[in-house]
Amino acid sequence: MYIKKILLFIVLLGLLIAAFFAYYVYNTMFVPNTTFNNEKSYIYIASDDDFLDIKNQLEPLLKDLDKFEVLAKRKKYVSNIKPGRYAILKDMNNNDIINSLRSKNLPVKVSFNNQETLEKLAGRIAVQIEADSLSLINVFKEETFYKAKGIDADNILGMYIPNSYEFFWNTSATEFRARMFTECQKFWKSREAKLSDINLNAQQVGTLASIVHEESKQRDEQPVIAGVYMNRLRIGMPLQADPTLKFAAYQLPQYDGVIIKRVLNIHKSIDSPYNTYLNKGLPPGPIAMPDISAIDAVLNYQKHDYLYFAADAERIGYHRFAKTLQQHNANARAYQSYLSQQGIMR
């Protein structure tokens, strides 16, 4: 009888321990462990982060960080950390959180528009992915990569087609550049027929589009302006594009920090391959990053007889077009008068 009581006690104790262990396991793995009220929160795990860095991010998001750590060690997550962007959903339990951190790296939408320089592009991208601006600009200026791809130094900016793309947040600078080259190839591949129609290559179209974009941000007007420049190219007339003069001037130390609001005759004498008053044809490369609308405006330029255009003082942002120099001079005088009335002298 005494032995039976001992055995019964042992059995009951075992059941009690098993029940406690089962409760502990359930409580550790399957009970909701989040503190936030919004539907989801995100954590960003850098490539060199360790488990302590992850705990620091999770601390304000979880009710019981210790239980999360116990399970993370049990499931060997602490030695198998993967960088990226991960979502923690409201009322998630520790088991689901760890599974999410293991395998559900979420992409981010990376977007950029008409950045004027590689430095500005690097700054824009650096706030959207893990790679910092310094590593990006170093990679952007690594000419050996572009030479291998057939892109000269003056046309590097044109490889980056402004748009929205999906990337993993932990994308490196070199991975970003490689993806942009692939996207550039796809972009121009889809426009091969148009390139053939206008007898320009992709880099030439990008260069002309950058001028068109700087002349006008109005999408309905861009094909008309592109048509003017195509007419000038066809007859061997200098492009005489004011934005190229500004670009040439900004390369000179005396224009550092200066904003040119009015193009003057002194600018037309600047010795630069980007001075399209002194040099016929297209400049060596783009003067800025054109929007896709400007690129497509060149590819689908409007066929007309205009050779000139001047800013329209009555419709700011738009232009007046002319077929003759006489009419153009009248349009230009009207706009110059408007600038003088506004006190804009340089």
Number of C-alpha atoms within 10 A of each C-alpha: 6 7 8 9 10 11 12 12 12 12 12 12 12 12 12 12 12 12 12 12 12 12 12 13 14 13 15 21 22 14 14 19 23 24 15 16 11 8 10 14 15 14 15 20 23 19 15 9 13 16 16 10 13 16 16 11 15 19 14 13 20 22 15 17 17 13 18 22 18 14 18 21 12 10 14 12 17 17 11 12 18 20 20 24 21 22 17 22 18 17 18 20 21 26 19 16 22 22 13 17 21 16 11 15 19 17 17 17 12 18 13 17 16 19 19 15 13 19 16 14 22 22 16 17 19 19 12 19 25 21 22 16 20 14 14 22 18 15 18 22 15 12 15 12 14 17 12 9 10 10 17 15 15 14 19 20 24 23 20 23 23 19 13 12 14 11 17 19 23 23 18 18 24 15 14 18 18 13 15 17 17 11 17 17 14 11 14 16 12 10 13 13 12 16 19 12 10 14 12 15 13 22 20 19 24 30 25 27 30 27 27 30 26 20 22 17 16 15 14 12 18 27 24 23 28 27 23 26 26 22 19 19 15 10 8 11 17 17 26 19 17 20 22 28 26 22 17 21 22 16 11 11 9 9 13 10 8 10 10 18 11 14 14 13 7 8 18 20 12 17 13 18 17 24 27 22 20 16 16 17 18 21 20 15 22 26 28 23 28 28 24 19 18 30 24 19 25 29 26 18 20 17 13 12 13 18 20 24 21 20 19 17 18 12 9 8 13 19 22 17 20 19 14 12 12 10 14 19 15 13 21 19 12 16 19 18 13 15 16 12 10 9 9 13 13 11
